[in-house]
C-alpha cells in the first residue's frame, strides 16, 4: 500500500533537466517577442496608428443646430401675420382708417421680430421691406399695392414659422395666401399670374393633402375639388368665382388640426 501511495505523489524531476527546460522556455519567449516586432507586428501597429489618425482627423459630428421645431412661434411673429391679414381685408374694403391704425400695430410687432427670431436674418429683412412697402401703399390708398403687400407679409411669416413647432401646417397658411392671390390677380385680370398661382396652389396642396385625408377625408376631398376647379379655370372671372370658396374652405382645413 505504501508503494502505491508513493507513486501517487509528486513526480521527482532531475535538477539538470529542470535547468534545460527553463532555458528552452526562455528561448521560446524571446523568439515570440522577436516575431511580434517583425513585419507582421509592424503592420499591425501601423494599421492601429492609421486607424487612430483617421479617427482623430475626422471632425466629430457637428451638433445639429438647435431644433427650433420644439419651440413655439414667437408672439411678435404671430402678431405680424395676423395684422397683415387684417390690413388685407381693410385695404380690400377701402377702409384706410382701420388699415392705417393696424399698420402702426404691425410696425411695432415687426420691431420685435428681429430679436425674437433667430437665424433667419434674410427673411426678417424681407419682412421689414414688405412692411415698409405696405405702409407706403396704405398711405397712398393704393388698393392693389396694399393688398399685394399685405398678402406678401402672410407669405413671409408662413416661411419663418416653418422653423417652429406649429399646430396648423405652414402649407395650410400658404393655401390661404394663394386664395388671396387669386382674388388679387382675378381683379387685375392677369391670367399669367393666375395660372402661376394655380400651379403653386397645387404643389402646396399635394404636400399637405395626405395628412388632412388621414384626419378628415371629407374635408380633403372637398378641397381637392376646389383645387381642380382652380386648375380648370380659363378666364379671370373663373378664378374669381372659385377664390372665395377656396378661402372659406381653408378655414375648415385649419380646424382639422385644432
C-alpha positions as CSV (number, residue, x, y, z in Angstrom):
1,X,0.0,0.0,0.0
2,X,2.8,2.4,0.9
3,X,4.4,1.8,-2.6
4,X,1.2,2.7,-4.3
5,X,0.8,5.9,-2.2
6,X,4.4,6.9,-3.2
7,X,3.6,6.5,-6.9
8,X,0.6,8.8,-6.5
9,X,2.8,11.6,-5.0
10,X,4.6,14.3,-7.0
11,X,7.0,13.2,-9.6
12,X,10.6,13.9,-8.9
13,X,12.4,15.9,-11.6
14,X,16.2,15.9,-12.1
15,X,17.7,19.3,-11.4
16,X,19.7,19.2,-14.6
17,X,16.6,18.5,-16.6
18,X,14.8,21.4,-14.8
19,X,17.6,23.8,-15.9
20,X,17.5,22.6,-19.5
21,X,13.7,23.1,-19.6
22,X,14.0,26.6,-18.2
23,X,16.4,27.5,-20.9
24,X,14.1,26.2,-23.6
25,X,11.3,28.3,-22.2
26,X,13.4,31.5,-22.2
27,X,14.4,30.9,-25.8
28,X,10.8,30.4,-26.8
29,X,9.7,33.6,-25.1
30,X,12.5,35.6,-26.8
31,X,11.5,34.1,-30.1
32,X,7.9,35.0,-29.8
33,X,8.9,38.6,-28.8
34,X,11.1,38.8,-31.9
35,X,8.1,37.7,-34.1
36,X,5.9,40.3,-32.7
37,X,8.3,43.0,-33.7
38,X,8.8,41.6,-37.2
39,X,7.0,42.7,-40.4
40,X,3.6,41.5,-39.3
41,X,3.9,43.2,-35.9
42,X,4.8,46.5,-37.6
43,X,1.9,46.2,-40.0
44,X,-0.5,45.7,-37.1
45,X,1.0,48.7,-35.3
46,X,0.8,50.7,-38.5
47,X,-2.8,49.8,-39.0
48,X,-3.6,50.8,-35.5
49,X,-1.9,54.2,-36.0
50,X,-3.7,54.8,-39.2
51,X,-7.0,54.0,-37.6
52,X,-6.2,56.3,-34.8
53,X,-5.1,59.0,-37.2
54,X,-8.3,58.6,-39.2
55,X,-10.5,58.9,-36.1
56,X,-8.7,61.9,-34.8
57,X,-8.5,63.7,-38.2
58,X,-12.2,63.3,-38.8
59,X,-14.0,66.0,-37.0
60,X,-16.6,64.9,-34.5
61,X,-20.2,65.2,-35.8
62,X,-21.2,68.8,-35.6
63,X,-24.1,69.1,-33.2
64,X,-27.3,69.8,-35.1
65,X,-28.5,73.4,-34.9
66,X,-31.0,73.9,-32.1
67,X,-34.2,72.2,-33.3
68,X,-36.5,75.2,-33.2
69,X,-39.4,73.0,-34.1
70,X,-39.6,72.2,-30.4
71,X,-40.2,75.9,-29.7
72,X,-43.4,77.9,-30.0
73,X,-43.8,80.6,-32.7
74,X,-42.7,84.0,-31.2
75,X,-45.7,86.1,-30.3
76,X,-44.4,89.0,-32.4
77,X,-44.2,86.9,-35.5
78,X,-47.7,85.5,-35.0
79,X,-49.0,89.1,-34.5
80,X,-47.3,90.3,-37.7
81,X,-49.0,87.5,-39.7
82,X,-52.4,88.4,-38.1
83,X,-52.0,92.1,-38.7
84,X,-51.0,91.5,-42.3
85,X,-54.3,89.6,-42.9
86,X,-56.3,92.4,-41.1
87,X,-54.8,95.0,-43.3
88,X,-55.5,92.9,-46.4
89,X,-59.2,92.9,-45.5
90,X,-59.2,96.6,-44.7
91,X,-57.4,97.6,-47.9
92,X,-59.7,95.4,-50.0
93,X,-62.7,97.2,-48.4
94,X,-61.0,100.6,-48.9
95,X,-61.1,101.2,-45.2
96,X,-58.0,103.2,-45.0
97,X,-58.5,104.5,-41.5
98,X,-58.5,101.0,-40.0
99,X,-55.7,99.9,-42.3
100,X,-53.6,102.8,-41.1
101,X,-54.3,102.0,-37.4
102,X,-53.3,98.4,-38.0
103,X,-50.1,99.4,-39.8
104,X,-48.9,101.1,-36.6
105,X,-49.5,97.8,-34.7
106,X,-47.8,95.9,-37.4
107,X,-44.7,98.1,-37.3
108,X,-44.4,97.6,-33.5
109,X,-44.7,93.8,-33.9
110,X,-42.1,93.8,-36.6
111,X,-39.6,95.6,-34.4
112,X,-39.8,92.7,-32.0
113,X,-39.4,90.0,-34.7
114,X,-35.7,90.6,-35.3
115,X,-34.6,89.9,-31.7
116,X,-37.1,87.1,-31.3
117,X,-36.5,85.2,-34.5
118,X,-33.0,83.7,-34.6
119,X,-31.0,82.5,-37.6
120,X,-33.3,84.0,-40.2
121,X,-31.9,87.4,-40.9
122,X,-32.6,87.5,-44.6
123,X,-36.3,86.6,-44.1
124,X,-36.5,89.3,-41.4
125,X,-35.0,91.8,-43.8
126,X,-37.7,90.8,-46.4
127,X,-40.5,91.1,-43.8
128,X,-39.3,94.6,-42.9
129,X,-39.1,95.6,-46.5
130,X,-42.6,94.3,-47.2
131,X,-44.0,96.2,-44.1
132,X,-42.4,99.4,-45.4
133,X,-44.0,98.8,-48.9
134,X,-47.3,98.2,-47.3
135,X,-47.0,101.4,-45.2
136,X,-46.4,103.4,-48.4
137,X,-49.3,101.7,-50.2
138,X,-51.8,102.3,-47.4
139,X,-50.6,106.0,-47.1
140,X,-51.2,106.3,-50.9
141,X,-54.5,104.4,-50.6
142,X,-53.3,102.2,-53.4
143,X,-55.7,99.2,-53.1
144,X,-53.9,96.8,-55.3
145,X,-50.4,97.6,-54.0
146,X,-51.7,97.4,-50.4
147,X,-53.5,94.0,-50.8
148,X,-50.4,92.6,-52.6
149,X,-48.0,93.8,-49.9
150,X,-50.3,92.7,-47.0
151,X,-50.6,89.3,-48.6
152,X,-46.9,89.1,-49.1
153,X,-46.5,89.6,-45.3
154,X,-48.6,86.4,-44.8
155,X,-46.2,84.6,-47.0
156,X,-43.1,85.9,-45.2
157,X,-44.5,85.0,-41.8
158,X,-45.5,81.5,-43.0
159,X,-42.0,80.8,-44.3
160,X,-40.5,81.9,-41.0
161,X,-42.9,79.9,-38.8
162,X,-41.8,76.8,-40.6
163,X,-38.8,76.6,-38.2
164,X,-41.1,76.4,-35.2
165,X,-43.5,74.0,-33.7
166,X,-46.9,74.8,-35.2
167,X,-50.3,73.3,-34.8
168,X,-51.6,74.2,-38.3
169,X,-49.1,73.2,-41.0
170,X,-47.4,76.0,-42.9
171,X,-48.8,74.7,-46.1
172,X,-52.4,75.5,-45.0
173,X,-51.4,79.1,-44.3
174,X,-49.9,79.2,-47.7
175,X,-53.1,77.9,-49.3
176,X,-54.8,80.9,-47.6
177,X,-52.1,83.1,-49.2
178,X,-52.8,81.6,-52.7
179,X,-56.5,82.1,-52.2
180,X,-56.0,85.8,-51.8
181,X,-53.6,85.8,-54.7
182,X,-56.5,84.5,-56.8
183,X,-58.6,87.4,-55.7
184,X,-55.9,90.0,-56.4
185,X,-55.0,88.8,-59.9
186,X,-58.5,88.0,-60.9
187,X,-59.5,91.6,-60.2
188,X,-56.4,92.7,-62.1
189,X,-57.3,90.3,-65.0
190,X,-53.7,89.0,-65.1
191,X,-54.1,85.5,-66.5
192,X,-50.4,84.6,-66.4
193,X,-50.3,85.4,-62.6
194,X,-53.4,83.4,-62.0
195,X,-52.0,80.4,-63.8
196,X,-48.8,80.6,-61.8
197,X,-50.8,80.8,-58.6
198,X,-52.8,77.8,-59.6
199,X,-49.6,75.8,-60.1
200,X,-48.2,76.8,-56.7
201,X,-51.5,76.0,-55.0
202,X,-51.5,72.5,-56.5
203,X,-47.9,71.9,-55.3
204,X,-48.7,73.2,-51.8
205,X,-51.9,71.2,-51.5
206,X,-50.2,68.0,-52.6
207,X,-47.7,68.4,-49.7
208,X,-50.3,68.6,-47.0
209,X,-53.2,66.6,-48.6
210,X,-52.3,63.2,-47.1
211,X,-52.2,64.4,-43.6
212,X,-55.6,66.0,-44.0
213,X,-57.0,62.9,-45.6
214,X,-55.9,60.9,-42.6
215,X,-57.8,63.3,-40.2
216,X,-60.8,64.2,-42.3
217,X,-61.3,62.5,-45.7
218,X,-64.4,64.6,-46.5
219,X,-62.6,67.9,-46.0
220,X,-59.7,66.7,-48.0
221,X,-62.0,65.6,-50.9
222,X,-63.8,68.9,-50.9
223,X,-60.6,71.0,-51.1
224,X,-59.2,68.7,-53.8
225,X,-62.3,69.5,-55.8
226,X,-61.7,73.3,-55.4
227,X,-58.0,72.9,-56.4
228,X,-59.2,71.1,-59.5
229,X,-61.6,73.9,-60.3
230,X,-58.7,76.4,-60.0
231,X,-56.6,74.3,-62.4
232,X,-59.5,74.2,-64.9
233,X,-60.2,77.9,-64.8
234,X,-59.6,79.8,-68.1
235,X,-60.6,83.4,-67.7
236,X,-60.1,85.7,-64.7
237,X,-63.8,85.5,-64.0
238,X,-63.4,81.7,-63.5
239,X,-60.7,82.3,-61.0
240,X,-62.6,85.0,-59.2
241,X,-65.6,82.6,-58.8
242,X,-63.6,79.9,-57.1
243,X,-61.3,82.2,-54.9
244,X,-63.8,82.8,-52.1
245,X,-64.8,79.1,-51.7
246,X,-61.1,78.3,-51.5
247,X,-60.6,80.9,-48.8
248,X,-63.7,79.7,-46.9
249,X,-62.5,76.1,-47.1
250,X,-59.0,76.9,-45.9
251,X,-60.8,77.7,-42.6
252,X,-62.0,74.1,-42.4
253,X,-58.5,72.8,-43.2
254,X,-57.3,74.7,-40.2
255,X,-60.0,73.3,-38.0
256,X,-58.8,69.8,-38.9
257,X,-55.7,70.4,-36.9
258,X,-57.3,72.2,-33.9
